[in-house]
Amino acid sequence: MLSVLMTLMVSALVFAQADVAGNWRVEFVVPTGEMATNMTINQKGTTLSGRVVNEDGEFPLEGTIVDDQITVEWTVPEQGKPMKIVVRGKVRGDEIEGTARLGNVGEGSLYARRMSRNP
């Protein structure tokens, strides 16, 4: 009986995970101004991978999703040095609202909208 209950509880946790796979348009405001980028997220359970594409190139991303809380990060070149960008937010269907931190530059608000789902 206990094993059946445990299985049901674990199944409920798995199904409660937000689905974030797809192509996203991400806009954020930081101390240096407004920025926008395209992000493709692949999801396997709670693990996220994918890429970010902007005017500077294409960069791999990695992250996690726990319930409706997403964390994604990638690194871009900034004045010859790597700068880590960390996005944290809450997923609501096809939208994410949260913050973006650009290395030591600062942190600002973030809004993302899913443009399409992965097949």
Secondary structure, 3 states (H helix, E strand, C coil): CHHHHHHHHHHHHHHHCCCCCEEEEEEEEECCEEEEEEEEEEEECCEEEEEEEECCEEEEEEEEEECCEEEEEEEEEECCEEEEEEEEEEEECCEEEEEEEECCCEEEEEEEEEEECCC
